[in-house]
Amino acid sequence: MATKAAAPTKTEPAAKTDAAPKTEPEKKPRKDVPGNFSYTFTPSRFKDMLQAMIGAERPPTFNRDFIETVLNIKGGTVSGFPPLLKRLGFLAADNSPTELYGQFQGDSSRPAAALAGLRNGFGELFKRNAHVHRADDAKIKDYLVQITGRKKDDQVVNAILGTFNAVRSFIGEGEIVDEGGQEAQDRPIPDAIAHDMKPNLGLSYHINIVLPETKDVAVFNAIFQSLKQNLLS
């Protein structure tokens, strides 16, 4: 009598073991730059944005949408412009424009506002030279090398200098009277005024005479006679 082959027994599939989680490569932290400088790697685009801000409406909130839609400045780096404007003092913590922002939009107040922005964002440079906004690029770069410890051709040094120049281009050559009245930029003195300013070496005297209490006219005559002979002649 034929026997039936036993049906193969089903084996349970081996339990899946959790694969070891993939670890993403750790991002290298951005090195802090001594001096706490404000900068962007696209300073020319930042300058274009500052120029566009002058004639544009002042938004309740200054963000990337406003930069790209209203100011028509596009690109991946524009997302870093609002934080930079905060460092310069043009935006508040909530991205609302500050009083300095409004001053920058005004023609007469723009130079002083730009100078104030430089002092806010590049304070370490002004500690080295109170008139660093008048220095040439080579001198400023020399300060940056001293402060940051980086090489002159370092991309960060060039970015800081480029950002500094983008803002100071709005100072111009006119006269600045900032809030504290601390500075008025040099202007040529007209020849007529310069002539009047030449030193005058003439001397003048103021003589106070205390007369004695007397009714004797001869005493007064003697005093004035002596003055005439010794001082007034």
CYANA upper distance limits for C-alpha pairs under 8 A (distance plus 0.5 A):
 32 ASP  CA     36 ASN  CA      8.41
 33 VAL  CA     37 PHE  CA      7.74
 33 VAL  CA    148 THR  CA      6.50
 34 PRO  CA    147 ILE  CA      6.82
 34 PRO  CA    148 THR  CA      5.41
 34 PRO  CA    149 GLY  CA      8.41
 35 GLY  CA    122 PHE  CA      8.40
 35 GLY  CA    124 GLU  CA      6.29
 35 GLY  CA    147 ILE  CA      6.77
 35 GLY  CA    148 THR  CA      7.08
 36 ASN  CA    122 PHE  CA      8.32
 36 ASN  CA    124 GLU  CA      8.45
 37 PHE  CA    121 GLY  CA      6.64
 37 PHE  CA    122 PHE  CA      6.16
 37 PHE  CA    123 GLY  CA      8.48
 37 PHE  CA    124 GLU  CA      8.44
 37 PHE  CA    160 ILE  CA      7.58
 38 SER  CA     84 LEU  CA      6.63
 38 SER  CA     87 ARG  CA      7.06
 38 SER  CA     88 LEU  CA      8.25
 38 SER  CA    121 GLY  CA      5.92
 38 SER  CA    122 PHE  CA      7.33
 38 SER  CA    160 ILE  CA      7.45
 38 SER  CA    163 THR  CA      8.24
 39 TYR  CA     43 PRO  CA      8.27
 39 TYR  CA     84 LEU  CA      7.44
 39 TYR  CA    159 ALA  CA      6.59
 39 TYR  CA    160 ILE  CA      5.44
 39 TYR  CA    162 GLY  CA      8.45
 39 TYR  CA    163 THR  CA      5.89
 39 TYR  CA    164 PHE  CA      8.16
 40 THR  CA     46 PHE  CA      8.19
 40 THR  CA     80 GLY  CA      8.05
 40 THR  CA     81 PHE  CA      8.29
 40 THR  CA     84 LEU  CA      8.35
 40 THR  CA    159 ALA  CA      6.44
 40 THR  CA    160 ILE  CA      7.56
 40 THR  CA    163 THR  CA      6.75
 41 PHE  CA    156 VAL  CA      8.25
 41 PHE  CA    159 ALA  CA      5.64
 42 THR  CA     46 PHE  CA      6.91
 42 THR  CA     77 THR  CA      7.68
 42 THR  CA    159 ALA  CA      8.01
 43 PRO  CA     47 LYS  CA      6.59
 43 PRO  CA    159 ALA  CA      7.51
 43 PRO  CA    162 GLY  CA      5.97
 43 PRO  CA    163 THR  CA      5.44
 43 PRO  CA    166 ALA  CA      6.71
 44 SER  CA     48 ASP  CA      6.82
 44 SER  CA    162 GLY  CA      8.21
 44 SER  CA    166 ALA  CA      7.35
 45 ARG  CA     49 MET  CA      6.80
 45 ARG  CA     73 ILE  CA      7.87
 46 PHE  CA     50 LEU  CA      6.83
 46 PHE  CA     78 VAL  CA      8.33
 46 PHE  CA     81 PHE  CA      7.61
 46 PHE  CA    163 THR  CA      8.15
 46 PHE  CA    166 ALA  CA      7.66
 47 LYS  CA     51 GLN  CA      6.75
 47 LYS  CA    166 ALA  CA      5.56
 47 LYS  CA    167 VAL  CA      7.44
 48 ASP  CA     52 ALA  CA      6.70
 48 ASP  CA     73 ILE  CA      8.00
 49 MET  CA     53 MET  CA      6.66
 49 MET  CA     67 ILE  CA      7.95
 49 MET  CA     71 LEU  CA      7.19
 49 MET  CA     73 ILE  CA      6.81
 50 LEU  CA     54 ILE  CA      7.35
 51 GLN  CA     55 GLY  CA      8.30
 52 ALA  CA     56 ALA  CA      6.89
 52 ALA  CA     71 LEU  CA      6.18
 53 MET  CA     57 GLU  CA      8.23
 53 MET  CA     58 ARG  CA      8.44
 53 MET  CA     71 LEU  CA      7.39
 53 MET  CA    105 GLN  CA      7.52
 54 ILE  CA    104 PHE  CA      7.52
 54 ILE  CA    105 GLN  CA      4.95
 54 ILE  CA    106 GLY  CA      7.94
 55 GLY  CA    105 GLN  CA      7.55
 56 ALA  CA     70 VAL  CA      8.07
 56 ALA  CA     71 LEU  CA      7.66
 58 ARG  CA     97 PRO  CA      7.79
 58 ARG  CA    102 GLY  CA      8.43
 59 PRO  CA     66 PHE  CA      8.22
 59 PRO  CA     96 SER  CA      7.99
 59 PRO  CA     97 PRO  CA      7.84
 60 PRO  CA     96 SER  CA      6.11
 60 PRO  CA     97 PRO  CA      7.57
 61 THR  CA     94 ASP  CA      8.07
 61 THR  CA     95 ASN  CA      5.89
 61 THR  CA     96 SER  CA      5.21
 61 THR  CA     97 PRO  CA      7.62
 62 PHE  CA     66 PHE  CA      6.66
 62 PHE  CA     67 ILE  CA      8.05
 62 PHE  CA     82 PRO  CA      7.40
 62 PHE  CA     91 LEU  CA      8.25
 62 PHE  CA     95 ASN  CA      5.90
 62 PHE  CA     96 SER  CA      6.49
 62 PHE  CA     97 PRO  CA      7.41
 63 ASN  CA     67 ILE  CA      6.89
 63 ASN  CA     79 SER  CA      8.25
 63 ASN  CA     82 PRO  CA      6.87
 63 ASN  CA     95 ASN  CA      7.58
 64 ARG  CA     68 GLU  CA      6.62
 64 ARG  CA     78 VAL  CA      7.07
 64 ARG  CA     79 SER  CA      6.17
 64 ARG  CA     82 PRO  CA      8.21
 65 ASP  CA     69 THR  CA      6.23
 65 ASP  CA     70 VAL  CA      8.29
 66 PHE  CA     70 VAL  CA      5.71
 66 PHE  CA     71 LEU  CA      7.04
 67 ILE  CA     71 LEU  CA      5.36
 67 ILE  CA     72 ASN  CA      6.68
 67 ILE  CA     73 ILE  CA      6.20
 67 ILE  CA     74 LYS  CA      7.80
 67 ILE  CA     78 VAL  CA      7.83
 68 GLU  CA     72 ASN  CA      5.11
 68 GLU  CA     73 ILE  CA      5.38
 68 GLU  CA     74 LYS  CA      5.57
 69 THR  CA     73 ILE  CA      8.20
 73 ILE  CA     78 VAL  CA      7.93
 74 LYS  CA     78 VAL  CA      7.10
 77 THR  CA     81 PHE  CA      7.86
 78 VAL  CA     82 PRO  CA      8.39
 80 GLY  CA     84 LEU  CA      7.00
 81 PHE  CA     85 LEU  CA      6.66
 82 PRO  CA     86 LYS  CA      6.79
 82 PRO  CA     91 LEU  CA      7.88
 82 PRO  CA     95 ASN  CA      7.57
 83 PRO  CA     87 ARG  CA      6.98
 84 LEU  CA     88 LEU  CA      6.93
 85 LEU  CA     89 GLY  CA      6.73
 85 LEU  CA     90 PHE  CA      5.71
 85 LEU  CA     91 LEU  CA      6.22
 86 LYS  CA     90 PHE  CA      6.15
 86 LYS  CA     91 LEU  CA      5.06
 86 LYS  CA     92 ALA  CA      6.61
 86 LYS  CA     93 ALA  CA      7.53
 86 LYS  CA     95 ASN  CA      8.03
 87 ARG  CA     91 LEU  CA      8.47
 87 ARG  CA    120 ASN  CA      7.10
 87 ARG  CA    121 GLY  CA      5.98
 88 LEU  CA    116 ALA  CA      8.35
 88 LEU  CA    117 GLY  CA      4.99
 88 LEU  CA    118 LEU  CA      7.10
 88 LEU  CA    119 ARG  CA      8.33
 88 LEU  CA    120 ASN  CA      5.66
 88 LEU  CA    121 GLY  CA      5.33
 89 GLY  CA     98 THR  CA      7.69
 89 GLY  CA    100 LEU  CA      7.21
 89 GLY  CA    101 TYR  CA      8.29
 89 GLY  CA    117 GLY  CA      6.54
 89 GLY  CA    120 ASN  CA      7.01
 89 GLY  CA    121 GLY  CA      8.42
 90 PHE  CA     97 PRO  CA      6.48
 90 PHE  CA     98 THR  CA      5.88
 90 PHE  CA     99 GLU  CA      7.95
 90 PHE  CA    100 LEU  CA      5.94
 90 PHE  CA    101 TYR  CA      5.11
 90 PHE  CA    117 GLY  CA      7.86
 91 LEU  CA     95 ASN  CA      5.80
 91 LEU  CA     96 SER  CA      5.99
 91 LEU  CA     97 PRO  CA      5.04
 91 LEU  CA     98 THR  CA      5.70
 91 LEU  CA    101 TYR  CA      7.51
 92 ALA  CA     96 SER  CA      5.86
 92 ALA  CA     97 PRO  CA      6.75
 92 ALA  CA     98 THR  CA      6.46
 97 PRO  CA    101 TYR  CA      6.15
 97 PRO  CA    102 GLY  CA      7.93
 98 THR  CA    102 GLY  CA      7.30
 99 GLU  CA    103 GLN  CA      6.82
100 LEU  CA    104 PHE  CA      6.66
100 LEU  CA    113 ALA  CA      6.50
101 TYR  CA    105 GLN  CA      7.14
101 TYR  CA    113 ALA  CA      8.25
102 GLY  CA    106 GLY  CA      7.30
103 GLN  CA    109 SER  CA      5.87
103 GLN  CA    110 ARG  CA      6.36
103 GLN  CA    113 ALA  CA      6.39
104 PHE  CA    109 SER  CA      6.82
104 PHE  CA    110 ARG  CA      4.72
104 PHE  CA    111 PRO  CA      7.98
104 PHE  CA    112 ALA  CA      8.49
104 PHE  CA    113 ALA  CA      5.71
104 PHE  CA    114 ALA  CA      7.14
105 GLN  CA    109 SER  CA      8.25
105 GLN  CA    110 ARG  CA      6.78
106 GLY  CA    110 ARG  CA      6.03
109 SER  CA    113 ALA  CA      6.73
110 ARG  CA    114 ALA  CA      6.54
110 ARG  CA    170 PHE  CA      7.46
110 ARG  CA    171 ILE  CA      7.57
111 PRO  CA    115 LEU  CA      6.74
111 PRO  CA    170 PHE  CA      6.39
111 PRO  CA    171 ILE  CA      4.52
111 PRO  CA    172 GLY  CA      7.22
111 PRO  CA    174 GLY  CA      8.31
111 PRO  CA    176 ILE  CA      6.91
112 ALA  CA    116 ALA  CA      6.64
112 ALA  CA    171 ILE  CA      7.48
112 ALA  CA    176 ILE  CA      6.20
112 ALA  CA    177 VAL  CA      7.12
112 ALA  CA    178 ASP  CA      5.77
113 ALA  CA    117 GLY  CA      6.65
113 ALA  CA    178 ASP  CA      8.37
114 ALA  CA    118 LEU  CA      6.79
114 ALA  CA    167 VAL  CA      6.59
114 ALA  CA    168 ARG  CA      6.79
114 ALA  CA    170 PHE  CA      6.67
114 ALA  CA    171 ILE  CA      6.43
115 LEU  CA    119 ARG  CA      6.84
115 LEU  CA    133 HIS  CA      8.30
115 LEU  CA    168 ARG  CA      7.31
115 LEU  CA    171 ILE  CA      7.05
116 ALA  CA    120 ASN  CA      6.76
116 ALA  CA    178 ASP  CA      8.43
117 GLY  CA    121 GLY  CA      6.66
117 GLY  CA    167 VAL  CA      8.14
118 LEU  CA    122 PHE  CA      6.01
118 LEU  CA    123 GLY  CA      7.91
118 LEU  CA    164 PHE  CA      7.44
118 LEU  CA    167 VAL  CA      7.39
118 LEU  CA    168 ARG  CA      7.68
119 ARG  CA    123 GLY  CA      5.51
119 ARG  CA    126 PHE  CA      7.20
122 PHE  CA    126 PHE  CA      7.42
122 PHE  CA    164 PHE  CA      8.19
123 GLY  CA    127 LYS  CA      6.86
124 GLU  CA    128 ARG  CA      7.16
124 GLU  CA    147 ILE  CA      8.44
125 LEU  CA    129 ASN  CA      6.84
125 LEU  CA    130 ALA  CA      8.42
125 LEU  CA    132 VAL  CA      7.18
125 LEU  CA    140 ILE  CA      8.24
125 LEU  CA    143 TYR  CA      7.36
125 LEU  CA    144 LEU  CA      8.12
126 PHE  CA    130 ALA  CA      5.18
126 PHE  CA    131 HIS  CA      7.37
126 PHE  CA    132 VAL  CA      6.49
128 ARG  CA    132 VAL  CA      8.30
128 ARG  CA    143 TYR  CA      7.95
131 HIS  CA    135 ALA  CA      7.57
132 VAL  CA    140 ILE  CA      7.59
133 HIS  CA    168 ARG  CA      7.26
135 ALA  CA    139 LYS  CA      6.66
135 ALA  CA    140 ILE  CA      6.99
136 ASP  CA    140 ILE  CA      6.92
137 ASP  CA    141 LYS  CA      6.48
137 ASP  CA    161 LEU  CA      8.05
138 ALA  CA    142 ASP  CA      6.65
139 LYS  CA    143 TYR  CA      6.94
140 ILE  CA    144 LEU  CA      6.78
140 ILE  CA    161 LEU  CA      7.87
141 LYS  CA    145 VAL  CA      6.66
141 LYS  CA    152 LYS  CA      7.25
141 LYS  CA    157 VAL  CA      7.63
141 LYS  CA    158 ASN  CA      8.47
141 LYS  CA    161 LEU  CA      7.34
142 ASP  CA    146 GLN  CA      6.85
142 ASP  CA    152 LYS  CA      8.00
143 TYR  CA    147 ILE  CA      6.68
144 LEU  CA    148 THR  CA      6.29
144 LEU  CA    149 GLY  CA      8.27
144 LEU  CA    150 ARG  CA      8.40
144 LEU  CA    157 VAL  CA      7.03
145 VAL  CA    149 GLY  CA      5.76
145 VAL  CA    150 ARG  CA      5.85
145 VAL  CA    151 LYS  CA      6.63
145 VAL  CA    152 LYS  CA      6.68
145 VAL  CA    157 VAL  CA      7.82
146 GLN  CA    150 ARG  CA      8.32
150 ARG  CA    154 ASP  CA      6.86
150 ARG  CA    157 VAL  CA      7.67
151 LYS  CA    157 VAL  CA      8.11
152 LYS  CA    157 VAL  CA      7.16
152 LYS  CA    158 ASN  CA      8.31
153 ASP  CA    157 VAL  CA      7.57
153 ASP  CA    158 ASN  CA      7.40
154 ASP  CA    158 ASN  CA      6.89
155 GLN  CA    159 ALA  CA      6.53
156 VAL  CA    160 ILE  CA      6.63
157 VAL  CA    161 LEU  CA      6.73
158 ASN  CA    162 GLY  CA      6.46
159 ALA  CA    163 THR  CA      6.60
160 ILE  CA    164 PHE  CA      6.61
161 LEU  CA    165 ASN  CA      6.64
162 GLY  CA    166 ALA  CA      6.63
163 THR  CA    167 VAL  CA      7.05
164 PHE  CA    168 ARG  CA      6.72
165 ASN  CA    169 SER  CA      6.39
166 ALA  CA    170 PHE  CA      8.22
167 VAL  CA    171 ILE  CA      8.21
168 ARG  CA    172 GLY  CA      8.03
173 GLU  CA    185 GLN  CA      8.11
174 GLY  CA    185 GLN  CA      7.37
174 GLY  CA    187 ARG  CA      8.18
175 GLU  CA    184 ALA  CA      6.07
175 GLU  CA    185 GLN  CA      5.38
175 GLU  CA    186 ASP  CA      7.60
175 GLU  CA    187 ARG  CA      7.84
176 ILE  CA    183 GLU  CA      6.91
176 ILE  CA    184 ALA  CA      5.39
176 ILE  CA    185 GLN  CA      6.15
177 VAL  CA    181 GLY  CA      5.79
177 VAL  CA    182 GLN  CA      7.47
177 VAL  CA    183 GLU  CA      6.23
177 VAL  CA    184 ALA  CA      5.85
178 ASP  CA    182 GLN  CA      6.94
178 ASP  CA    183 GLU  CA      7.14
189 ILE  CA    193 ILE  CA      7.10
189 ILE  CA    194 ALA  CA      6.59
190 PRO  CA    194 ALA  CA      6.61
191 ASP  CA    195 HIS  CA      6.50
192 ALA  CA    196 ASP  CA      7.01
193 ILE  CA    197 MET  CA      6.76
194 ALA  CA    198 LYS  CA      7.18
211 LEU  CA    220 PHE  CA      8.36
214 THR  CA    219 VAL  CA      8.32
216 ASP  CA    220 PHE  CA      7.77
217 VAL  CA    221 ASN  CA      6.75
218 ALA  CA    222 ALA  CA      6.63
219 VAL  CA    223 ILE  CA      6.87
220 PHE  CA    224 PHE  CA      6.81
221 ASN  CA    225 GLN  CA      6.42
222 ALA  CA    226 SER  CA      6.65
223 ILE  CA    227 LEU  CA      6.88
224 PHE  CA    228 LYS  CA      6.64
225 GLN  CA    229 GLN  CA      6.80
226 SER  CA    230 ASN  CA      6.55
227 LEU  CA    231 LEU  CA      5.81
227 LEU  CA    232 LEU  CA      6.73
228 LYS  CA    232 LEU  CA      5.27
228 LYS  CA    233 SER  CA      6.38
229 GLN  CA    233 SER  CA      6.38
